[in-house]
Amino acid sequence: MKTDSNTITVIDKHGIIGNLQTCALVTVEGMIDFLCWPNLDSPSIFTSLLDPKKGGYFSLAPVGDAWRAIQHYLPDSNVLQTRWLSKGAMVELTDFIAINDDVDANPVIIRKIKMIYGSATIKLHCSPRFNYASEIPEVSVDKKVYCFKGEQNVAMTLASSQPLKVKKGQLDGEFTLMEGECAEFVFGDAKVKHAALKHVDQEYHKTLAFWQQWVSQSKYRGRWREAVTRSSLVLKLLTSQRYGSIAAAATFGLPELPGGERNWDYRATWLRDASFSCYALIRLGYVEEAKAFSAWIGRCMENSKFDPKRLQVMYRLDSETDLTEEILPHLAGYLNSKPVRKGNEAYKQLQLDIYGELLDAVYLTTKYGDNVSHRGWGHVVRLVDYVCEIWDSPDAGIWEMRGEPANFLYSRLMCWVALDRALRLGAKRSLSMPFAKWEATRQKIRDDIWNNFWNDELGHFTSTRHGTDLDGSMLLMPLFRFIGSKDPDWLATLAAIRKKLMRDGMVRRYLQAETPSDSLRGEEGYFVPCSFWYVECLARADFVDEARIEFERLLHYANHLGLYAEEFDERGFPLGNFPQALSHLALISAAFYLDKKMSGNQQTWQP
C-alpha cells in the first residue's frame, strides 16, 4: 500500500489510541500522523496531519496497491487493529499505547504487524519532529535501539525486531513476512531497551484486559449499546489518569472550515463540559471518574484563588491557568487551514454560562455522591452571590465569540441554572444561604428571559436580547429544566430551530450572517452536540418515532470506528478537532433518554 508523505489523510479515516496520558491518531493506512508526547497537551512529536511535509509520521503498511484496508477496535477496548486484505494474503497491524500503573512513567507505543496468511513486503517509516515540528532530531543506533535526539535533552527511541536504515532525521525499513511471522516495534523515551520487544504480548494482554474490565463496569444495558460504549471509551481516553480532567478533544489546529481561520487548540478542559461529563459518567456507573473530575474542578477553583471573578472558561489538564495562545507559522495547516494555533485565548473571555455548568456539576456529584464540605459550600455561596451581581452583563457566550460581547439567552439560562441548583442543593442538605436574595435573583433571570428573549412577532425564543436569531444552544432549555419539554412556546422554538438550523438531522450552532458577535471569516459546519441535543428534545417532547429516526441518521455520520469530531460538513464528514468529548457526551445523553422512552420506562433521574 502506498503512503504518500505529501498527502493529508482526511479526519474521518482515523482511529485513536491512548493510555490516559496522551493519545495518537492512526490512519486506515497504518500511519500515526498525530501524537503529542508525553502528555496530551505537550508539544507534538508527529503532526503530518497538519503538515505532511514537515510534521513527521510513523507508518507501517504492506507495499502495493492491491490491498483493502479495514480498521476496527478489539471488543470493548481502545486496542486498534488495521487489516489489509488481498486475493492471496492478509496482514494485521495491532496498535496500542500500553497502560501503566505508574502515572510518572512516560507513554510507550507498541506496534505489532503479523502475516495472517500469504506473504507480503512491509514498509516502515519513522520521522519524529519535535516541538511542534520545529526540530529535526539526530538519529543514531545504540545497542539495537534507534535513538532520536533533539534539543534540550529531548530523546525518543524505537526498539525494532527488524533492521532499519538510518537517514537524516528518520528511519526507513523494508522487510518480508511469511505466513505466521510478525514484526514488533516499541516507541517511547530513552528508557526503552531492545528487551522491551520480549514483553509486547504481555503488555498487549494487560492493556486489553484493562479496557475490557473498565467497560464491564458500565450500567448501560439499553439500545445502541455499541455506540454508547464507544463514546464512553472515547471519554476515558481523553481522561487524565493523574489529574482527573477530561480534555475537550485530542487535537489542535483541525479546522471548523477547511482553508479558514477557525482552527483552535482543544487540548484543555472546559468548565462548561463539567455538568455534561458528570451527568454521563454517573449515569453509566462510572462514579469514581465523576468524583475525580469533580476534584479537578475544585483544584481549578483553588488555582483561581476561589475568586469568582478569576474563574476561567477553561483550564489546562493539570488545572493550571495559563493557556496563552500562540501561532505556529511554520505549519501549513490541515488542507491549508491557517493559522495553526496552540493554546487558546478564549480562556480570558467572560462567559457567564460557566457558572451554571459548574453549579450543575456540583449539584450532581453532591446529590449522587459525597456531601459538599463546609469550606466547599462557602465557595459556592461566594460564587452564587457573584452571579447575582453580573448575570445581566453582556459576554462572549457559549460559542466563544471573538467580536463584541452581547446579551445571549444561553448565558442567562445558565445563570438561572446556577441559582436554581444552589437553591436545590442548599435545601436538600439544609445548608445556610441567603435564600431570599437567591430566590429573587432566580426569578429576575426567569422574567428577563421571558420578557426580553421571547419574540411575539416570530412566536419563538431568540438567542439574543430583543433579537430575531436562533442558536443551537437553546436546545438545552428543556434539558436543564428551565422550561417544560412539551410547553407550546418551547415546541414553537424547537420547530423554528428545525426549519432554520437543521439539515438531515444535523444542526448548526447559528447562522454566521445573523450573528454580529462572530467576527471571523466564513461559515462553519453543523455542530455534532447540537444535533444530539435536538434528538433528546424530540424524545422529551414524546416525538419518539421522529427522535429515533434522527438518532439513527446521526449514528451513520460517525466514522468507521464510531468516532465524532466537533462538526459535520454538508455531506456529514467531520470538521474540527477529533474526537470531540462533548459530541460523545451528547450522544450518551440522547441514547439514554431515547432508550428509556422507547422502553416505556418513566424517567426518574434528571439533571
Secondary structure, DSSP 8 states (H G I E B T S, - for coil): ----TTS---TTSEEEEE-SS-EEEEETTSEEEEEE-SSTTS-EEE-TTT-TTTS--EEEEESSS--EEEEEE-TTSS-EEEEEE-SS-EEEEEEEE---S-TTS---EEEEEEEEES-EEEEEEE---HHHHTB--EEEEETTEEEEE-GGG-EEEEEESS--EEETTEEEEEEEE-TT-EEEEEEESTT--GGGGGGHHHHHHHHHHHHHHHHTT----SSSHHHHHHHHHHHHHTB-TTT--B-SBS-EEEESSTTSS-EEE--SEETTHHHHHHHHHHHHT-HHHHHHHHHHHHHHHHHTTT-GGG--SEE-TTS------EE-TT---GGG----EES-GGGGS--THHHHHHHHHHHHHHHTS----HHHHHHHHHHHHHHHHHTTS-B-TTTT-SSS-B-BHHHHHHHHHHHHHHHHHHHHTT----HHHHHHHHHHHHHHHHHHSEETTTTEE-SBTT-----GGGGHHHHTTSS-TT-HHHHHHHHHHHHHHEETTEEES--GGG-TT--SSS---EEHHHHHHHHHHHHHTT-HHHHHHHHHHHHHTS-TTS---SEE-TTS-EESSSSBHHHHHHHHHHHHHHHHHHHT-------
